[in-house]
């Protein structure tokens, strides 16, 4: 099955599997609340599934580039203020989830 034919949940499960076993990376936990569907590095979220969309923690300049290119929008955690370092990847984006998640992990590692 091609990646385009997968559901969002299946794509996220595949993404989680790619990071499984990496030192310091913790897969989503069976808990409730914010971040329940999140990949974490040493406790910090770098990628998560929210309302059926991939959300990534990236440097502000990278989020700006992707938003300006029409690849996504800034994440708003229902507080009315878009977050500068969080990107919601557009459903029609041609960007690789895996590549962006690696960028997000590298950003968190360096933070």
N, CA, C and O atoms as a GROMACS GRO file, in nm:
protein
  444
    1UNK      N    1   0.085  -0.118   0.000
    1UNK     CA    2   0.000   0.000   0.000
    1UNK      C    3   0.089   0.124   0.000
    1UNK      O    4   0.186   0.130   0.076
    2UNK      N    5   0.059   0.222  -0.084
    2UNK     CA    6   0.140   0.344  -0.090
    2UNK      C    7   0.111   0.430   0.032
    2UNK      O    8   0.003   0.420   0.090
    3UNK      N    9   0.208   0.517   0.072
    3UNK     CA   10   0.186   0.604   0.188
    3UNK      C   11   0.062   0.693   0.172
    3UNK      O   12  -0.003   0.727   0.270
    4UNK      N   13   0.030   0.730   0.046
    4UNK     CA   14  -0.085   0.817   0.022
    4UNK      C   15  -0.217   0.745   0.052
    4UNK      O   16  -0.316   0.810   0.083
    5UNK      N   17  -0.218   0.612   0.041
    5UNK     CA   18  -0.340   0.534   0.062
    5UNK      C   19  -0.367   0.507   0.210
    5UNK      O   20  -0.475   0.459   0.244
    6UNK      N   21  -0.272   0.536   0.296
    6UNK     CA   22  -0.288   0.510   0.439
    6UNK      C   23  -0.374   0.617   0.504
    6UNK      O   24  -0.375   0.732   0.461
    7UNK      N   25  -0.446   0.577   0.608
    7UNK     CA   26  -0.520   0.676   0.688
    7UNK      C   27  -0.419   0.757   0.769
    7UNK      O   28  -0.302   0.719   0.781
    8UNK      N   29  -0.465   0.868   0.824
    8UNK     CA   30  -0.378   0.952   0.907
    8UNK      C   31  -0.327   0.872   1.026
    8UNK      O   32  -0.209   0.882   1.061
    9UNK      N   33  -0.414   0.794   1.089
    9UNK     CA   34  -0.372   0.714   1.204
    9UNK      C   35  -0.266   0.612   1.164
    9UNK      O   36  -0.170   0.590   1.238
   10UNK      N   37  -0.284   0.550   1.048
   10UNK     CA   38  -0.185   0.452   1.000
   10UNK      C   39  -0.052   0.520   0.968
   10UNK      O   40   0.054   0.465   0.998
   11UNK      N   41  -0.058   0.638   0.908
   11UNK     CA   42   0.065   0.712   0.879
   11UNK      C   43   0.138   0.747   1.009
   11UNK      O   44   0.261   0.738   1.017
   12UNK      N   45   0.061   0.786   1.112
   12UNK     CA   46   0.124   0.821   1.239
   12UNK      C   47   0.180   0.696   1.306
   12UNK      O   48   0.289   0.702   1.364
   13UNK      N   49   0.109   0.585   1.299
   13UNK     CA   50   0.160   0.460   1.355
   13UNK      C   51   0.291   0.420   1.287
   13UNK      O   52   0.385   0.375   1.353
   14UNK      N   53   0.298   0.438   1.156
   14UNK     CA   54   0.423   0.409   1.082
   14UNK      C   55   0.535   0.502   1.129
   14UNK      O   56   0.650   0.460   1.145
   15UNK      N   57   0.500   0.628   1.151
   15UNK     CA   58   0.599   0.725   1.198
   15UNK      C   59   0.652   0.684   1.336
   15UNK      O   60   0.772   0.686   1.360
   16UNK      N   61   0.561   0.647   1.424
   16UNK     CA   62   0.599   0.603   1.559
   16UNK      C   63   0.692   0.482   1.549
   16UNK      O   64   0.792   0.475   1.621
   17UNK      N   65   0.660   0.388   1.461
   17UNK     CA   66   0.743   0.269   1.445
   17UNK      C   67   0.885   0.304   1.399
   17UNK      O   68   0.981   0.237   1.437
   18UNK      N   69   0.898   0.408   1.318
   18UNK     CA   70   1.031   0.450   1.270
   18UNK      C   71   1.119   0.500   1.385
   18UNK      O   72   1.241   0.487   1.380
   19UNK      N   73   1.057   0.556   1.488
   19UNK     CA   74   1.132   0.613   1.600
   19UNK      C   75   1.142   0.517   1.718
   19UNK      O   76   1.216   0.543   1.813
   20UNK      N   77   1.069   0.408   1.713
   20UNK     CA   78   1.069   0.310   1.823
   20UNK      C   79   1.210   0.259   1.847
   20UNK      O   80   1.282   0.223   1.753
   21UNK      N   81   1.249   0.256   1.972
   21UNK     CA   82   1.380   0.203   2.007
   21UNK      C   83   1.494   0.303   2.000
   21UNK      O   84   1.606   0.271   2.040
   22UNK      N   85   1.469   0.424   1.948
   22UNK     CA   86   1.576   0.525   1.945
   22UNK      C   87   1.603   0.570   2.088
   22UNK      O   88   1.510   0.593   2.165
   23UNK      N   89   1.730   0.584   2.124
   23UNK     CA   90   1.762   0.628   2.260
   23UNK      C   91   1.695   0.761   2.295
   23UNK      O   92   1.706   0.859   2.220
   24UNK      N   93   1.627   0.763   2.408
   24UNK     CA   94   1.563   0.884   2.457
   24UNK      C   95   1.425   0.911   2.402
   24UNK      O   96   1.354   0.998   2.452
   25UNK      N   97   1.384   0.837   2.297
   25UNK     CA   98   1.252   0.859   2.236
   25UNK      C   99   1.149   0.769   2.304
   25UNK      O  100   1.170   0.649   2.321
   26UNK      N  101   1.037   0.831   2.341
   26UNK     CA  102   0.928   0.760   2.405
   26UNK      C  103   0.806   0.770   2.315
   26UNK      O  104   0.767   0.879   2.274
   27UNK      N  105   0.745   0.655   2.282
   27UNK     CA  106   0.626   0.656   2.196
   27UNK      C  107   0.505   0.708   2.272
   27UNK      O  108   0.509   0.726   2.394
   28UNK      N  109   0.396   0.733   2.198
   28UNK     CA  110   0.272   0.777   2.264
   28UNK      C  111   0.231   0.681   2.375
   28UNK      O  112   0.251   0.560   2.365
   29UNK      N  113   0.174   0.738   2.481
   29UNK     CA  114   0.133   0.659   2.596
   29UNK      C  115  -0.018   0.644   2.597
   29UNK      O  116  -0.090   0.726   2.539
   30UNK      N  117  -0.065   0.542   2.661
   30UNK     CA  118  -0.209   0.518   2.673
   30UNK      C  119  -0.263   0.600   2.789
   30UNK      O  120  -0.306   0.546   2.891
   31UNK      N  121  -0.260   0.732   2.772
   31UNK     CA  122  -0.312   0.820   2.876
   31UNK      C  123  -0.407   0.920   2.813
   31UNK      O  124  -0.417   0.929   2.690
   32UNK      N  125  -0.474   0.994   2.894
   32UNK     CA  126  -0.568   1.094   2.844
   32UNK      C  127  -0.501   1.231   2.847
   32UNK      O  128  -0.398   1.251   2.912
   33UNK      N  129  -0.561   1.325   2.776
   33UNK     CA  130  -0.515   1.463   2.783
   33UNK      C  131  -0.418   1.500   2.673
   33UNK      O  132  -0.388   1.422   2.583
   34UNK      N  133  -0.368   1.623   2.684
   34UNK     CA  134  -0.277   1.678   2.584
   34UNK      C  135  -0.152   1.592   2.573
   34UNK      O  136  -0.093   1.554   2.674
   35UNK      N  137  -0.111   1.564   2.452
   35UNK     CA  138   0.011   1.488   2.429
   35UNK      C  139  -0.005   1.338   2.437
   35UNK      O  140   0.095   1.265   2.433
   36UNK      N  141  -0.129   1.289   2.447
   36UNK     CA  142  -0.147   1.144   2.458
   36UNK      C  143  -0.104   1.073   2.331
   36UNK      O  144  -0.067   0.956   2.335
   37UNK      N  145  -0.108   1.142   2.218
   37UNK     CA  146  -0.064   1.085   2.090
   37UNK      C  147   0.064   1.156   2.046
   37UNK      O  148   0.071   1.211   1.936
   38UNK      N  149   0.165   1.153   2.132
   38UNK     CA  150   0.287   1.229   2.105
   38UNK      C  151   0.412   1.143   2.112
   38UNK      O  152   0.424   1.052   2.194
   39UNK      N  153   0.505   1.175   2.024
   39UNK     CA  154   0.641   1.122   2.032
   39UNK      C  155   0.721   1.222   2.115
   39UNK      O  156   0.715   1.342   2.092
   40UNK      N  157   0.795   1.170   2.212
   40UNK     CA  158   0.872   1.257   2.301
   40UNK      C  159   1.019   1.217   2.300
   40UNK      O  160   1.055   1.101   2.279
   41UNK      N  161   1.103   1.317   2.324
   41UNK     CA  162   1.245   1.293   2.346
   41UNK      C  163   1.278   1.352   2.481
   41UNK      O  164   1.265   1.473   2.503
   42UNK      N  165   1.320   1.265   2.573
   42UNK     CA  166   1.351   1.306   2.710
   42UNK      C  167   1.241   1.396   2.767
   42UNK      O  168   1.268   1.499   2.827
   43UNK      N  169   1.116   1.353   2.747
   43UNK     CA  170   1.001   1.421   2.804
   43UNK      C  171   0.946   1.535   2.721
   43UNK      O  172   0.839   1.587   2.754
   44UNK      N  173   1.014   1.576   2.615
   44UNK     CA  174   0.968   1.689   2.534
   44UNK      C  175   0.902   1.637   2.406
   44UNK      O  176   0.958   1.552   2.336
   45UNK      N  177   0.784   1.688   2.377
   45UNK     CA  178   0.712   1.647   2.256
   45UNK      C  179   0.780   1.707   2.134
   45UNK      O  180   0.814   1.825   2.130
   46UNK      N  181   0.799   1.621   2.031
   46UNK     CA  182   0.850   1.673   1.904
   46UNK      C  183   0.757   1.645   1.787
   46UNK      O  184   0.767   1.710   1.683
   47UNK      N  185   0.666   1.549   1.801
   47UNK     CA  186   0.566   1.521   1.698
   47UNK      C  187   0.444   1.461   1.766
   47UNK      O  188   0.457   1.378   1.857
   48UNK      N  189   0.325   1.502   1.720
   48UNK     CA  190   0.203   1.447   1.780
   48UNK      C  191   0.089   1.453   1.680
   48UNK      O  192   0.091   1.529   1.583
   49UNK      N  193  -0.008   1.371   1.705
   49UNK     CA  194  -0.128   1.368   1.623
   49UNK      C  195  -0.237   1.439   1.703
   49UNK      O  196  -0.273   1.396   1.813
   50UNK      N  197  -0.290   1.547   1.646
   50UNK     CA  198  -0.393   1.626   1.713
   50UNK      C  199  -0.507   1.649   1.615
   50UNK      O  200  -0.488   1.701   1.505
   51UNK      N  201  -0.626   1.609   1.656
   51UNK     CA  202  -0.745   1.626   1.571
   51UNK      C  203  -0.720   1.575   1.428
   51UNK      O  204  -0.761   1.638   1.330
   52UNK      N  205  -0.653   1.461   1.419
   52UNK     CA  206  -0.630   1.398   1.290
   52UNK      C  207  -0.526   1.466   1.202
   52UNK      O  208  -0.523   1.446   1.081
   53UNK      N  209  -0.438   1.548   1.264
   53UNK     CA  210  -0.335   1.617   1.189
   53UNK      C  211  -0.200   1.602   1.258
   53UNK      O  212  -0.192   1.594   1.381
   54UNK      N  213  -0.094   1.597   1.178
   54UNK     CA  214   0.041   1.589   1.234
   54UNK      C  215   0.086   1.727   1.277
   54UNK      O  216   0.080   1.823   1.199
   55UNK      N  217   0.133   1.736   1.402
   55UNK     CA  218   0.183   1.860   1.458
   55UNK      C  219   0.328   1.837   1.497
   55UNK      O  220   0.361   1.737   1.562
   56UNK      N  221   0.416   1.931   1.457
   56UNK     CA  222   0.560   1.915   1.478
   56UNK      C  223   0.621   2.037   1.545
   56UNK      O  224   0.580   2.150   1.518
   57UNK      N  225   0.718   2.015   1.631
   57UNK     CA  226   0.794   2.122   1.696
   57UNK      C  227   0.918   2.149   1.611
   57UNK      O  228   1.006   2.064   1.601
   58UNK      N  229   0.924   2.267   1.550
   58UNK     CA  230   1.033   2.305   1.461
   58UNK      C  231   1.078   2.446   1.494
   58UNK      O  232   1.005   2.522   1.557
   59UNK      N  233   1.199   2.482   1.451
   59UNK     CA  234   1.243   2.621   1.474
   59UNK      C  235   1.147   2.719   1.406
   59UNK      O  236   1.090   2.689   1.301
   60UNK      N  237   1.131   2.836   1.466
   60UNK     CA  238   1.038   2.936   1.414
   60UNK      C  239   1.063   2.965   1.267
   60UNK      O  240   0.968   2.974   1.188
   61UNK      N  241   1.190   2.980   1.227
   61UNK     CA  242   1.219   3.012   1.087
   61UNK      C  243   1.174   2.901   0.993
   61UNK      O  244   1.132   2.928   0.880
   62UNK      N  245   1.182   2.777   1.038
   62UNK     CA  246   1.138   2.664   0.955
   62UNK      C  247   0.985   2.661   0.946
   62UNK      O  248   0.930   2.635   0.839
   63UNK      N  249   0.918   2.688   1.057
   63UNK     CA  250   0.772   2.696   1.055
   63UNK      C  251   0.729   2.809   0.961
   63UNK      O  252   0.637   2.792   0.881
   64UNK      N  253   0.797   2.924   0.971
   64UNK     CA  254   0.767   3.036   0.881
   64UNK      C  255   0.780   2.994   0.735
   64UNK      O  256   0.693   3.025   0.654
   65UNK      N  257   0.890   2.925   0.700
   65UNK     CA  258   0.912   2.880   0.562
   65UNK      C  259   0.798   2.790   0.514
   65UNK      O  260   0.745   2.810   0.405
   66UNK      N  261   0.762   2.693   0.597
   66UNK     CA  262   0.659   2.596   0.558
   66UNK      C  263   0.521   2.661   0.548
   66UNK      O  264   0.443   2.628   0.458
   67UNK      N  265   0.491   2.752   0.638
   67UNK     CA  266   0.363   2.823   0.634
   67UNK      C  267   0.358   2.911   0.509
   67UNK      O  268   0.259   2.913   0.436
   68UNK      N  269   0.468   2.985   0.484
   68UNK     CA  270   0.474   3.073   0.367
   68UNK      C  271   0.462   2.995   0.236
   68UNK      O  272   0.410   3.046   0.137
   69UNK      N  273   0.510   2.870   0.236
   69UNK     CA  274   0.502   2.785   0.117
   69UNK      C  275   0.366   2.715   0.105
   69UNK      O  276   0.342   2.642   0.009
   70UNK      N  277   0.278   2.738   0.201
   70UNK     CA  278   0.146   2.678   0.197
   70UNK      C  279   0.143   2.532   0.238
   70UNK      O  280   0.048   2.460   0.206
   71UNK      N  281   0.246   2.487   0.309
   71UNK     CA  282   0.255   2.346   0.350
   71UNK      C  283   0.183   2.317   0.481
   71UNK      O  284   0.165   2.201   0.517
   72UNK      N  285   0.143   2.420   0.552
   72UNK     CA  286   0.075   2.400   0.679
   72UNK      C  287   0.044   2.532   0.745
   72UNK      O  288   0.058   2.638   0.684
   73UNK      N  289   0.000   2.524   0.870
   73UNK     CA  290  -0.032   2.643   0.949
   73UNK      C  291   0.029   2.628   1.087
   73UNK      O  292   0.065   2.519   1.130
   74UNK      N  293   0.040   2.741   1.156
   74UNK     CA  294   0.088   2.736   1.294
   74UNK      C  295  -0.016   2.668   1.382
   74UNK      O  296  -0.137   2.687   1.364
   75UNK      N  297   0.031   2.591   1.478
   75UNK     CA  298  -0.057   2.519   1.568
   75UNK      C  299  -0.115   2.613   1.672
   75UNK      O  300  -0.044   2.697   1.728
   76UNK      N  301  -0.243   2.599   1.697
   76UNK     CA  302  -0.312   2.673   1.801
   76UNK      C  303  -0.374   2.568   1.894
   76UNK      O  304  -0.460   2.491   1.852
   77UNK      N  305  -0.331   2.564   2.017
   77UNK     CA  306  -0.379   2.465   2.114
   77UNK      C  307  -0.511   2.508   2.177
   77UNK      O  308  -0.533   2.491   2.297
   78UNK      N  309  -0.599   2.564   2.093
   78UNK     CA  310  -0.731   2.613   2.136
   78UNK      C  311  -0.721   2.722   2.242
   78UNK      O  312  -0.809   2.736   2.327
   79UNK      N  313  -0.614   2.801   2.234
   79UNK     CA  314  -0.598   2.912   2.328
   79UNK      C  315  -0.609   3.045   2.255
   79UNK      O  316  -0.598   3.152   2.317
   80UNK      N  317  -0.630   3.040   2.122
   80UNK     CA  318  -0.648   3.161   2.045
   80UNK      C  319  -0.520   3.225   1.993
   80UNK      O  320  -0.526   3.324   1.921
   81UNK      N  321  -0.405   3.168   2.027
   81UNK     CA  322  -0.279   3.225   1.983
   81UNK      C  323  -0.197   3.117   1.913
   81UNK      O  324  -0.156   3.020   1.976
   82UNK      N  325  -0.172   3.136   1.782
   82UNK     CA  326  -0.087   3.038   1.712
   82UNK      C  327   0.052   3.034   1.773
   82UNK      O  328   0.108   3.137   1.810
   83UNK      N  329   0.107   2.915   1.784
   83UNK     CA  330   0.238   2.895   1.847
   83UNK      C  331   0.347   2.906   1.740
   83UNK      O  332   0.337   2.844   1.634
   84UNK      N  333   0.451   2.982   1.769
   84UNK     CA  334   0.555   3.014   1.671
   84UNK      C  335   0.641   2.896   1.630
   84UNK      O  336   0.691   2.893   1.518
   85UNK      N  337   0.659   2.799   1.718
   85UNK     CA  338   0.749   2.686   1.689
   85UNK      C  339   0.674   2.555   1.668
   85UNK      O  340   0.733   2.448   1.678
   86UNK      N  341   0.546   2.563   1.639
   86UNK     CA  342   0.467   2.442   1.616
   86UNK      C  343   0.394   2.453   1.484
   86UNK      O  344   0.328   2.553   1.457
   87UNK      N  345   0.406   2.349   1.402
   87UNK     CA  346   0.345   2.345   1.270
   87UNK      C  347   0.242   2.234   1.262
   87UNK      O  348   0.268   2.121   1.304
   88UNK      N  349   0.126   2.265   1.207
   88UNK     CA  350   0.028   2.164   1.169
   88UNK      C  351   0.051   2.141   1.021
   88UNK      O  352   0.030   2.231   0.939
   89UNK      N  353   0.093   2.022   0.987
   89UNK     CA  354   0.121   1.991   0.847
   89UNK      C  355  -0.011   1.981   0.771
   89UNK      O  356  -0.103   1.912   0.815
   90UNK      N  357  -0.019   2.049   0.659
   90UNK     CA  358  -0.141   2.047   0.579
   90UNK      C  359  -0.170   1.908   0.524
   90UNK      O  360  -0.078   1.833   0.491
   91UNK      N  361  -0.299   1.875   0.515
   91UNK     CA  362  -0.340   1.744   0.464
   91UNK      C  363  -0.294   1.725   0.320
   91UNK      O  364  -0.272   1.612   0.277
   92UNK      N  365  -0.282   1.834   0.246
   92UNK     CA  366  -0.242   1.826   0.105
   92UNK      C  367  -0.092   1.851   0.086
   92UNK      O  368  -0.045   1.863  -0.027
   93UNK      N  369  -0.019   1.859   0.194
   93UNK     CA  370   0.125   1.885   0.186
   93UNK      C  371   0.198   1.767   0.124
   93UNK      O  372   0.166   1.651   0.149
   94UNK      N  373   0.296   1.799   0.043
   94UNK     CA  374   0.380   1.695  -0.016
   94UNK      C  375   0.503   1.666   0.069
   94UNK      O  376   0.587   1.584   0.031
   95UNK      N  377   0.513   1.730   0.184
   95UNK     CA  378   0.628   1.712   0.273
   95UNK      C  379   0.625   1.572   0.334
   95UNK      O  380   0.519   1.518   0.364
   96UNK      N  381   0.743   1.516   0.353
   96UNK     CA  382   0.757   1.385   0.416
   96UNK      C  383   0.739   1.397   0.567
   96UNK      O  384   0.808   1.474   0.634
   97UNK      N  385   0.645   1.318   0.621
   97UNK     CA  386   0.626   1.317   0.766
   97UNK      C  387   0.755   1.273   0.835
   97UNK      O  388   0.794   1.331   0.936
   98UNK      N  389   0.819   1.172   0.781
   98UNK     CA  390   0.939   1.118   0.844
   98UNK      C  391   1.051   1.221   0.846
   98UNK      O  392   1.117   1.238   0.948
   99UNK      N  393   1.075   1.288   0.734
   99UNK     CA  394   1.182   1.387   0.729
   99UNK      C  395   1.155   1.502   0.825
   99UNK      O  396   1.246   1.545   0.897
  100UNK      N  397   1.032   1.551   0.827
  100UNK     CA  398   0.999   1.660   0.919
  100UNK      C  399   1.007   1.616   1.065
  100UNK      O  400   1.049   1.694   1.151
  101UNK      N  401   0.968   1.493   1.094
  101UNK     CA  402   0.979   1.443   1.231
  101UNK      C  403   1.125   1.432   1.273
  101UNK      O  404   1.158   1.458   1.389
  102UNK      N  405   1.212   1.394   1.181
  102UNK     CA  406   1.356   1.391   1.212
  102UNK      C  407   1.408   1.533   1.237
  102UNK      O  408   1.490   1.554   1.327
  103UNK      N  409   1.360   1.630   1.160
  103UNK     CA  410   1.398   1.770   1.183
  103UNK      C  411   1.351   1.814   1.322
  103UNK      O  412   1.424   1.880   1.396
  104UNK      N  413   1.228   1.775   1.356
  104UNK     CA  414   1.173   1.811   1.486
  104UNK      C  415   1.254   1.748   1.600
  104UNK      O  416   1.282   1.814   1.700
  105UNK      N  417   1.291   1.622   1.585
  105UNK     CA  418   1.372   1.555   1.687
  105UNK      C  419   1.507   1.624   1.701
  105UNK      O  420   1.554   1.646   1.813
  106UNK      N  421   1.570   1.656   1.589
  106UNK     CA  422   1.700   1.725   1.594
  106UNK      C  423   1.686   1.861   1.664
  106UNK      O  424   1.775   1.900   1.740
  107UNK      N  425   1.578   1.930   1.639
  107UNK     CA  426   1.553   2.060   1.703
  107UNK      C  427   1.539   2.043   1.854
  107UNK      O  428   1.599   2.118   1.931
  108UNK      N  429   1.460   1.945   1.896
  108UNK     CA  430   1.438   1.920   2.040
  108UNK      C  431   1.570   1.878   2.106
  108UNK      O  432   1.601   1.922   2.217
  109UNK      N  433   1.647   1.795   2.039
  109UNK     CA  434   1.775   1.751   2.096
  109UNK      C  435   1.868   1.868   2.120
  109UNK      O  436   1.943   1.870   2.218
  110UNK      N  437   1.863   1.967   2.029
  110UNK     CA  438   1.952   2.083   2.042
  110UNK      C  439   1.899   2.191   2.133
  110UNK      O  440   1.971   2.286   2.166
  111UNK      N  441   1.772   2.178   2.176
  111UNK     CA  442   1.709   2.284   2.257
  111UNK      C  443   1.758   2.276   2.401
  111UNK      O  444   1.716   2.357   2.485
   0.00000   0.00000   0.00000
